[in-house]
Amino acid sequence: MRERIQALKALWTEEQASYHGEFVNIEPSFSWPKPKQQPYPPILLGGAPGPKLFKHIADWADGWIPIGGRGIKASLPALREEYEKAGRDPDKIKIVPFGSLPDQGKLEYFATLGIEEIVLGVQPGTRDVVLPVLDRFASVIETFKT
């Protein structure tokens, strides 16, 4: 995964890019269009908290996607420590909980942790089922819009 991300970063940021690693080899290539985000979109890794994941995030990614958001506060010191070991600013860690429900208290709690974005969990269904759910979610998150 690391090599694939490094290769993508090269393609996104260089006019003509190449990458040579153990698993990924790209001869000089052009890739267009370039990402709108500069220098490239944030690279976020998902998974359960732990030293291996946090080392990968600190070494070559930009943030963490915890599933549901449970245990984030307890895990933050370890993730921040890995960022510091890697010579990176721990205040720049991007955390985006995935599959959360838009509960007012939970959103306020996430905000106290510096979380600015979440991915809401929405069950699949027909338009008549999903649209009312999205309307309810919108009313809860309305107060958090910037």
N, C-alpha and C positions, 0 to 999 in steps of 0.2 A: 504494500500500500504506500509506504513512504516513497519508494522510487516512482510510482505512478503519479503521486502528488508533485514530486520534484519535476518530473517531466512536464506535467501540466503547467506548473509555474513558469517553466522555461518557454513553453509555447505561448502562454498568455502575455509574457512580458518582453519577449525578444522578437525582433523583426523576422529573423531566421534563426530557429532554435534547433539544437540537437541535445540529446541526452544519452549517456552511456553508463549503465549500471549493471548489476549482477542479473537482474530480471527484466529490465526495460532498456531497449536500445532504439533510439530514434535518430536516423541520419538527418542532416540539415533539412529542415522542413519549414513551411510557412503555414500558419493557422490563422484564419480570419472567420468571423469577426473577433476582435479582442474583447474581453469583458468590459462592461461599462464601469464596474467597480475597479478602482485603481489602488494598488497595482493589479489586484485580482480579487475574486470573491473570497470571503472568509472561508477558511478550511476548518470545518468542525468535525470532530470525531465523536461518535456515539458509543455508549457502553456503560457498564457498571463501573463505579469508582474503584480505583486501585492503582498501585504503583506503576505497573507496566503501561496502562492507558495514559496516566498522567505524565509519564516520561515522554511518550510519543507526542502528546499534545504540546508539551513544553518545547520539545525539540523541533517539531516541524509543522505544527498546526496552529490554529488561532483560537480554538475554544472547544467546548465540550457540550454534547447533547445528552444530558441525563434523561432516562426514560421516566416520565411521570413527575420527576422532581423530588422524589423522596430521598432524604439524606444529603442534600446538596450542602447545607450549612456545615454539617460534620465533616464533609469531604474537602471543603474549600482550603483549609490550612495545608493539607498535603499537596493539592494542586498548585497553590501559591508558592509553596516551597520548591516544587519542581521548576516552576517558572524562574524563580530566583537563581536556582542552580544553573539553569540554561542561560543566565544573563539577560533575561527578559523581564519586562515590567509586569508584575502580577496584577496591576490595576487594569491591564489591557486584555485580560482573559474575557472572552465572550462565552456566556453560558446561555443556552437556549433549551429549556426543558421541553420535552416532546411528549405529546399525548396527555397533557394536563387538561383538567376541566376548569372553566373560568369561574371559579369561586372567588368572590370579592376578597375574603380573608387571605386566600392563597396568593392572589395577585399582589396584594399589599405586602405580604411576606416576601415574595420574590423581589419586589421593588427594594425592600430593605437590604437585600443581598446584592444589589446592583444589577439585577436582571432586567433587561429592557425589552426582551422579546421572548415569546413562547409560541409553541406550535400546539394548537388545541386539538383535542381528540374528538373527532366527529364520526359516529357510526355511519356506515353506508346505508343508503335507502333511497326511496323515491323522492322526487322533488317535494311532494306534499309532506313527507316525513322530515327531510333534512332542512328545508327552508325555515320552518318554525324554530328548529333548534338553533340555527345560525342567528335568527332574530333575537332569541334569548341570550345567546353568547354576546352579540353585539351590544345589548343593553348593559351587560355587566362590564365589558371592557371599555365602554364609551368614556368612563371617567379617567382612563389611563392614557388616552390619546394625547400626543404632544403636538 
